[in-house]
Amino acid sequence: VGVKESHQMTIFRIIAAILHLGNLEIQAERDGDACSVSSEDKHLDNFCGLLGVEHSQMQHWLCHRK
């Protein structure tokens, strides 16, 4: 396809992170008005590791909007 190998690895990393994000278990709380993500969810760990983002911040912002 003409994509450099270094760019391919970046694309694969992003796709893998998105796939892990799709496997997260988000639990509804208070009749659906709030939610939470387990801090021990392995998919969240993988997602954060692949993208290099802070685990606690991602866990917070997946369930809060601003």
ZIKA-V75629 format. One record per residue. N is the residue number from 1. OMEGA is omega as a letter, one per 40 degrees, with the letter a starting at -180 (none if undefined). Layout:
n=N omega=OMEGA
n=N omega=OMEGA
//
This chain:
n=1 omega=i
n=2 omega=i
n=3 omega=i
n=4 omega=a
n=5 omega=i
n=6 omega=i
n=7 omega=i
n=8 omega=a
n=9 omega=i
n=10 omega=i
n=11 omega=i
n=12 omega=i
n=13 omega=a
n=14 omega=i
n=15 omega=i
n=16 omega=i
n=17 omega=i
n=18 omega=i
n=19 omega=i
n=20 omega=i
n=21 omega=i
n=22 omega=a
n=23 omega=i
n=24 omega=i
n=25 omega=i
n=26 omega=a
n=27 omega=i
n=28 omega=i
n=29 omega=i
n=30 omega=i
n=31 omega=i
n=32 omega=i
n=33 omega=a
n=34 omega=i
n=35 omega=i
n=36 omega=i
n=37 omega=i
n=38 omega=i
n=39 omega=a
n=40 omega=a
n=41 omega=a
n=42 omega=i
n=43 omega=i
n=44 omega=i
n=45 omega=a
n=46 omega=i
n=47 omega=a
n=48 omega=i
n=49 omega=a
n=50 omega=a
n=51 omega=i
n=52 omega=i
n=53 omega=a
n=54 omega=a
n=55 omega=a
n=56 omega=i
n=57 omega=i
n=58 omega=i
n=59 omega=i
n=60 omega=a
n=61 omega=i
n=62 omega=a
n=63 omega=a
n=64 omega=i
n=65 omega=a
n=66 omega=none
//
